[in-house]
Amino acid sequence: MNDKNSLTVGSGQPLGEGWSGWATQYPGAMPKLYGAREIAEVNHHPDEGQRLIFLSEQPAQAVDLPYSLDADPAGIRASVCDVITGTLMVGAQGHTPPPAGHWAEAFWNAARADATAQAVDLGKFREPIAAWSKHCAHSIQGYESYRDIDLPDWMVERRQQVRKCDQLLALIDSQAVRNG
């Protein structure tokens, strides 16, 4: 039975730990493996730009060194930052939490708590806005049919305030704004 580090050829005979042999290769192409130098030389066409090369595959030796972020060629810092940024975004939106116990769970919970703390209950502004709208409407009562050009400036301003109050009340009552 072959172990995972053992290579096989043809009928599946193991070649042992690692492989070495001769190959030919055209520039920009994968090499053709032949094994024995004599066989590779017979199949070698230098006049066509093909190279004759010796290849050797040695099993990787396990190295027990401490991990260093500074020496990480895979860019784990960028990957971790991407995960944290994404987790903060979806946490603030309140969806797609990481699995329980996952290291990113703390970031999701923090973003969720921050978003909840910043939510404003706009419903508490409904009563004062409605009262101001009623006051403004009452002060210009009887002049509804007049054009703005025919009214004094203070009445035009009151009409505009009534319109703005109506827009705010509609926004507060709509589903477009989170009403705590």
C-alpha angles and dihedrals in degrees: 000000000000122000119220094260095051118096125214135203134199108333092019101271112159118245093200130242107346129342135252131179149115127293142172124228137186114214110273094012135099115264122254109230118220105161103210117068093227093057092046091050092053090053094042118111108185092169087066093051095261118148129216109223139175115226128193129184116196121184112255113257116228111244118202101209126143113259116254124195089204092059097043108123093186092068097240090168091063092045093050091047090052091052092048093047092049092045091052090050097050091040091056089050092048100236141103100028117193118251116283110276095019114140091240092057092089091057092048092050092047092051091046092051092047093050091049092049091051095049111111124212099228090182089080089066094054098085098050092044092049090048092051091047090052091048093050092046091049092051092057097037112140093029098078093111094053121099117241091246091061095051132080115259095254090058092049089051091050091052090052090048091052089052092049091048090051090051092049092048091050090050092049091049094046128087090239091088126053106247108200 
